[in-house]
Amino acid sequence: MTTQYEIVSFTDYQNFDSIKEMDETVRQFNARISRVHYETLNLLKQYSCKIIGVSHLKVKTIAQALNRSVRAIHRHLKYLRDNGFITVANTSRKKAGGKGANIYIINTVDQQKAVQKKKVSYRKVSYREQVKKTVKSQQAQAFAYIKVKKQTMYSLKLLNSIFSSTTRRYKRVRNKLRLARIENIKSATFDNHIVPKRVYQQFKPFFSDAQLTALYKTAMNSLNTFDLDADQQTDALVYALESLVKAMKRHHRDQGEPVYNIYAYLHRTLLHIGFNAEFYNDIYAYTDAAGFRKCIS
């Protein structure tokens, strides 16, 4: 008994009026797909010139032409179909039911976009459904957690009552220690590690730490001009600082001019003292003004 078929014309599925139009569409598609899908789509295009955009090939024939497995070609065709690049149809239909071999129709750009839009819309709906399920699941978990928490509330209160007195005592001791550390930090003092101890203790009442440090550095730069040992330098610095404080004292007692620049005053004084120490071997010696000017120049 022979089977009767209703023949379907390939031209019914034709989407393009010219090969140039088909080539341009495939070129746009190729820029958006991977190399393996590009190979499959281009093979379909090569066999779609007689009826423009429509090809009739067996999957095995495509696999042999591209040197790939039949399973791989099935995956490639499914990807191209699902993403709207091609449409798969039957070449014939049995009148009594069933289907014949497939044909492959290359879609237009607008057709492909329509398929993608529908696909994205479906994804959004699926995502909303998934969100609803997730929210319901989270709500169920929250209710279960609350139920367990209520059941254990009594036990927790009992434990809290047992340990509350110990905890309060521990917190009081810890807070007391913290306050003591804060007070220690507020009253913390440290030695100046740059200025010699003798100089620091003697002149700390008259200058801040920053001023003393800067005065000491100025003094060392001034005394480097002269050949003095460490003890001589310290004696010279003490003598110069005493002179500076005396000058400031005279000003505050309205008995002299103000010291406008304590660093310049100290530098000038140390030049005199260093000159005396080097040439007269006595930091307290009377300075020979003419000899001092000659030395400094």
Secondary structure by P-SEA (a helix, b strand, c coil): cbbbbbccccccccccccaaaaaaaaaaaaacccaaaaaaaaaaaaaccccccbbbbcaaaaaaaacccaaaaaaaaaaaaaaccbbbbbccccccccccbbbbbbbcaaaaaaaaaaaaaaaaaaaaaaaaaaaaaaaaaaaaaaaaaaaaaaaaaaaaaaaaaaaaaaaaaaaaaaaaaaaaaaacccccccccaaaaaaccccccaaaaaaaaaaaaaaaccccccaaaaaaaaaaaaaaaaaaaaaaaaccccccccaaaaaaaaaaaaaaaaacccccccccaaaaaaaaac
